[in-house]
């Protein structure tokens, strides 16, 4: 089968189209014929070698990026508890450090708990935008455990993770203040934010103008780190989708009055009910499936270059 992987770490051009064996299907597993895989920050970290300590000795190169897959059920393994059948359109969150490898491949075999039906009427590309970012947003809100009516701030609200966080926060009955550039303000309002403030290094001060006592929590999708802390009330929380020390992060510094919640989305790799709830919300129009552009597998490097250039709204999709 065709796959996109790396034998050596580096820039986008290290991504290679390779031919690898089709994975076998074991007990409790489903094989997906992948048609679309989204490009995410985690893919760049793998390509650059940041995840090498978690890959080396567990998998054999080429290492494959990709945490979102959408396609069609190709085979269901024996003794598999599932309502899915061969031919069903599905989506799944894939964890590249697991034995499955990443989603950048024509076929991927997963635990059945990772696979749910794709939202009705969605394209493969649209469905591929939802699993990882949707589950990350869901995990962030779950670990924060806020009550309906609480104020939450979302940085990077125009992005994929930020956008899903805004929409899921509204599903949870929270009040949302979110940041946006002038060009993205209407987009963020359309996602349901109660107040939109201008993005930038002093965004915390603008959030405080909306919520003078400070918000109950921040979901820091823009990886602002310490710049977001002043917006939080004493005893409040900040949810970090990227751990301190990862490329692009800044140490938070003193957090005596704020509880730090690290969000590790692989904790939800088998959260079948939560992923299926995201499907339902998408079908109801309460979650927006935003595709920025599609690239055939042979142009995966171009997709990564565009992603790293920044400013992409919605997800770039690699097609197979």
C-alpha positions as CSV (number, residue, x, y, z in Angstrom):
1,X,0.0,0.0,0.0
2,X,1.0,3.6,-0.4
3,X,2.0,5.5,2.7
4,X,3.8,8.8,3.5
5,X,6.6,8.5,6.1
6,X,10.0,9.5,7.2
7,X,13.3,7.6,7.3
8,X,15.2,10.7,8.5
9,X,14.0,13.8,10.5
10,X,14.0,17.3,9.1
11,X,12.0,19.7,7.0
12,X,8.9,18.9,4.8
13,X,11.0,17.4,2.1
14,X,11.9,14.4,4.3
15,X,8.4,13.1,3.8
16,X,8.4,10.3,1.3
17,X,5.8,8.3,-0.5
18,X,6.7,4.6,0.2
19,X,5.2,1.2,-0.4
20,X,4.6,-0.8,2.7
21,X,2.6,-4.0,3.5
22,X,-1.1,-3.7,4.1
23,X,-1.7,-4.3,7.8
24,X,-3.3,-7.5,9.0
25,X,-6.5,-7.4,11.0
26,X,-6.6,-9.0,14.4
27,X,-9.2,-9.7,17.0
28,X,-11.2,-6.6,18.1
29,X,-9.8,-4.6,15.2
30,X,-11.1,-2.8,12.1
31,X,-9.1,-2.0,9.0
32,X,-9.9,1.3,7.3
33,X,-9.3,2.1,3.7
34,X,-8.1,5.7,4.4
35,X,-9.2,8.4,1.9
36,X,-8.3,11.5,3.9
37,X,-5.8,12.3,6.7
38,X,-5.6,15.8,8.3
39,X,-2.3,17.7,8.9
40,X,-1.8,18.7,12.5
41,X,1.0,20.2,14.7
42,X,1.8,16.7,16.0
43,X,2.6,15.6,12.5
44,X,5.3,18.3,12.3
45,X,6.7,17.3,15.7
46,X,7.0,13.7,14.5
47,X,8.6,14.8,11.2
48,X,11.2,16.9,13.0
49,X,12.1,14.1,15.4
50,X,10.5,15.4,18.7
51,X,8.6,12.1,19.2
52,X,11.7,9.9,18.4
53,X,12.0,8.7,22.0
54,X,8.5,7.3,21.8
55,X,9.0,5.7,18.4
56,X,12.5,4.3,18.5
57,X,12.5,0.6,19.5
58,X,8.7,0.4,19.2
59,X,8.2,0.9,15.4
60,X,10.3,0.4,12.3
61,X,10.9,3.3,9.9
62,X,9.5,4.8,7.9
63,X,7.6,6.4,10.7
64,X,4.2,7.7,9.7
65,X,2.6,10.9,10.9
66,X,-1.2,11.5,11.0
67,X,-3.7,11.5,13.9
68,X,-6.9,11.8,11.9
69,X,-8.2,9.3,9.4
70,X,-11.4,9.1,7.4
71,X,-12.4,6.5,4.9
72,X,-14.3,3.2,4.6
73,X,-14.3,0.0,6.6
74,X,-12.3,-2.5,4.7
75,X,-12.3,-5.4,7.0
76,X,-13.6,-6.3,10.5
77,X,-11.5,-8.7,12.6
78,X,-12.9,-11.7,14.5
79,X,-14.5,-11.3,17.8
80,X,-14.9,-7.5,17.3
81,X,-17.6,-5.7,19.2
82,X,-18.9,-3.2,16.7
83,X,-22.0,-2.3,14.7
84,X,-19.8,-1.2,11.8
85,X,-19.8,-3.2,8.6
86,X,-17.5,-3.4,5.5
87,X,-18.3,-0.4,3.3
88,X,-19.4,2.0,6.1
89,X,-17.9,5.5,6.0
90,X,-15.9,6.1,9.2
91,X,-13.5,8.3,11.0
92,X,-10.9,7.6,13.7
93,X,-8.2,9.2,15.9
94,X,-4.9,7.5,15.2
95,X,-1.9,7.6,17.5
96,X,1.3,7.3,15.5
97,X,3.3,5.9,18.4
98,X,0.9,3.0,18.7
99,X,1.5,-0.2,16.7
100,X,-0.9,1.0,14.1
101,X,1.5,3.8,13.0
102,X,0.1,7.1,11.8
103,X,-2.8,7.9,9.5
104,X,-0.8,8.8,6.4
105,X,-1.5,5.6,4.6
106,X,-4.0,3.9,2.3
107,X,-4.9,1.4,5.1
108,X,-4.7,1.5,8.8
109,X,-5.8,-1.1,11.3
110,X,-7.1,0.1,14.7
111,X,-8.9,-1.1,17.8
112,X,-12.6,-1.0,17.1
113,X,-13.1,1.5,19.9
114,X,-11.2,4.1,17.9
115,X,-13.5,4.0,14.9
116,X,-17.0,5.5,14.6
117,X,-19.2,6.4,11.6
118,X,-18.4,9.6,9.8
119,X,-20.9,12.4,10.1
120,X,-23.8,12.0,7.6
121,X,-23.4,14.1,4.5
122,X,-19.8,14.9,5.2
123,X,-17.0,14.3,2.7
124,X,-14.0,12.2,3.7
125,X,-11.9,15.4,4.0
126,X,-14.5,17.0,6.2
127,X,-14.7,14.0,8.5
128,X,-10.9,13.9,8.8
129,X,-10.9,17.3,10.4
130,X,-12.9,16.2,13.5
131,X,-11.4,13.3,15.5
132,X,-8.1,14.5,17.0
133,X,-8.9,18.2,17.4
134,X,-12.5,17.5,18.5
135,X,-11.3,15.0,21.1
136,X,-8.6,17.4,22.3
137,X,-11.2,20.1,22.8
138,X,-13.5,17.6,24.5
139,X,-10.6,16.4,26.8
140,X,-9.6,20.0,27.7
141,X,-13.2,20.9,28.7
142,X,-13.6,17.6,30.6
143,X,-10.4,18.1,32.7
144,X,-11.4,21.7,33.5
145,X,-14.8,20.5,34.7
146,X,-16.4,23.9,34.6
147,X,-20.1,24.6,35.5
148,X,-22.7,25.9,33.1
149,X,-22.5,29.7,33.1
150,X,-18.8,29.9,33.9
151,X,-16.6,32.1,31.8
152,X,-13.9,30.5,29.7
153,X,-11.4,32.1,27.4
154,X,-10.1,30.4,24.2
155,X,-6.9,31.6,22.5
156,X,-6.4,30.7,18.9
157,X,-10.1,30.5,18.4
158,X,-10.0,30.7,14.6
159,X,-7.9,27.5,14.4
160,X,-9.1,23.9,14.4
161,X,-8.6,23.2,18.1
162,X,-9.7,26.7,19.2
163,X,-12.8,26.5,17.0
164,X,-14.0,23.2,18.3
165,X,-13.3,24.4,21.8
166,X,-15.5,27.4,21.4
167,X,-18.3,25.3,19.9
168,X,-18.1,22.5,22.5
169,X,-18.0,25.1,25.3
170,X,-21.3,26.5,24.1
171,X,-22.7,23.0,24.0
172,X,-21.7,22.7,27.7
173,X,-23.5,25.9,28.5
174,X,-20.3,28.0,29.2
175,X,-19.8,31.7,28.4
176,X,-17.0,32.2,26.0
177,X,-14.6,35.0,25.3
178,X,-12.3,34.3,22.4
179,X,-9.6,36.0,20.5
180,X,-9.4,36.8,16.8
181,X,-7.6,38.9,14.2
182,X,-9.7,41.5,12.4
183,X,-10.0,39.2,9.5
184,X,-11.2,36.3,11.6
185,X,-13.6,38.1,13.9
186,X,-16.7,37.2,12.0
187,X,-15.6,33.6,11.8
188,X,-15.1,33.3,15.5
189,X,-18.5,35.0,16.2
190,X,-20.1,32.5,13.9
191,X,-18.6,29.7,16.0
192,X,-20.6,31.0,19.0
193,X,-18.3,33.1,21.0
194,X,-20.1,35.5,23.3
195,X,-17.4,38.1,23.1
196,X,-14.5,38.4,20.6
197,X,-11.4,40.4,21.5
198,X,-8.5,41.3,19.3
199,X,-5.6,38.7,19.4
200,X,-2.1,39.7,20.3
201,X,0.4,39.6,23.2
202,X,-1.8,41.8,25.4
203,X,-4.9,39.7,24.8
204,X,-5.2,38.9,28.6
205,X,-5.9,42.6,29.3
206,X,-8.6,42.7,26.7
207,X,-10.2,39.6,28.2
208,X,-10.2,41.3,31.6
209,X,-12.2,44.2,30.1
210,X,-14.9,41.7,29.2
211,X,-14.7,39.6,32.5
212,X,-13.2,42.0,35.1
213,X,-12.7,39.4,37.7
214,X,-10.9,37.0,35.3
215,X,-12.2,33.9,33.6
216,X,-12.6,30.6,35.3
217,X,-10.3,29.0,32.8
218,X,-8.3,29.4,29.6
219,X,-7.9,26.8,26.9
220,X,-4.6,28.0,25.3
221,X,-4.9,26.7,21.8
222,X,-2.6,29.5,20.5
223,X,0.2,28.3,22.9
224,X,0.5,31.8,24.4
225,X,1.7,30.4,27.7
226,X,2.5,33.0,30.4
227,X,0.8,35.8,28.3
228,X,-2.6,34.1,29.0
229,X,-2.2,33.8,32.7
230,X,-3.3,37.3,33.8
231,X,-6.8,36.7,32.3
232,X,-7.5,33.9,34.8
233,X,-9.2,34.6,38.2
234,X,-7.3,33.4,41.3
235,X,-7.8,29.7,41.7
236,X,-8.7,29.3,38.1
237,X,-7.3,26.9,35.5
238,X,-5.3,26.8,32.3
239,X,-5.5,23.9,29.9
240,X,-2.4,23.2,27.8
241,X,-2.8,21.2,24.6
242,X,1.0,21.2,24.2
243,X,3.2,20.3,27.2
244,X,5.9,22.7,28.3
245,X,9.2,22.0,26.6
246,X,7.6,21.2,23.2
247,X,8.9,23.3,20.3
248,X,7.0,26.6,20.2
249,X,6.0,26.6,23.9
250,X,7.1,29.1,26.5
251,X,7.6,28.2,30.2
252,X,4.6,29.4,32.2
253,X,6.7,30.6,35.1
254,X,5.0,31.1,38.5
255,X,1.5,29.6,38.6
256,X,0.8,29.8,42.3
257,X,-2.8,31.0,41.8
258,X,-3.6,28.9,38.7
259,X,-4.1,25.2,38.3
260,X,-2.3,23.9,35.2
261,X,-4.1,21.1,33.3
262,X,-2.1,19.2,30.7
263,X,-4.3,17.8,27.9
264,X,-3.0,14.5,26.5
265,X,-5.4,13.5,23.8
266,X,-4.2,9.9,23.5
267,X,-5.9,9.4,26.8
268,X,-9.1,9.5,24.7
269,X,-7.9,7.1,22.0
270,X,-10.5,4.6,23.1
271,X,-13.2,7.1,24.0
272,X,-15.7,5.7,21.5
273,X,-18.7,7.4,23.1
274,X,-17.1,10.8,23.0
275,X,-16.0,10.5,19.4
276,X,-19.4,9.3,18.4
277,X,-21.0,12.3,20.3
278,X,-18.8,14.6,18.2
279,X,-20.3,12.9,15.1
280,X,-23.8,13.6,16.3
281,X,-23.0,17.3,17.0
282,X,-21.5,17.7,13.6
283,X,-24.6,16.2,12.0
284,X,-26.7,18.7,14.0
285,X,-24.6,21.5,12.7
286,X,-23.2,22.3,16.1
287,X,-19.6,21.5,15.1
288,X,-18.1,23.0,11.9
289,X,-16.0,20.7,9.7
290,X,-13.6,23.2,8.1
291,X,-11.4,22.0,5.2
292,X,-8.8,24.6,4.0
293,X,-7.4,22.5,1.1
294,X,-6.6,19.0,-0.1
295,X,-3.3,17.6,-1.3
296,X,-2.7,14.1,-2.9
297,X,-0.2,12.0,-0.9
298,X,2.5,12.8,-3.4
299,X,2.3,16.5,-2.4
300,X,2.4,15.9,1.4
301,X,5.6,18.0,1.7
302,X,3.7,20.9,0.1
303,X,0.9,20.5,2.6
304,X,3.4,20.6,5.5
305,X,5.1,23.7,4.0
306,X,1.8,25.5,3.8
307,X,0.8,24.4,7.3
308,X,4.1,25.7,8.8
309,X,3.7,29.0,7.0
310,X,0.7,29.7,9.3
311,X,-2.6,31.4,8.8
312,X,-4.4,28.3,7.7
313,X,-8.1,28.3,8.7
314,X,-9.5,24.9,8.8
315,X,-7.4,21.8,8.1
316,X,-5.2,20.8,5.3
317,X,-6.0,17.3,4.1
318,X,-3.8,14.6,2.5
319,X,-5.8,12.3,0.3
320,X,-5.2,8.7,-0.7
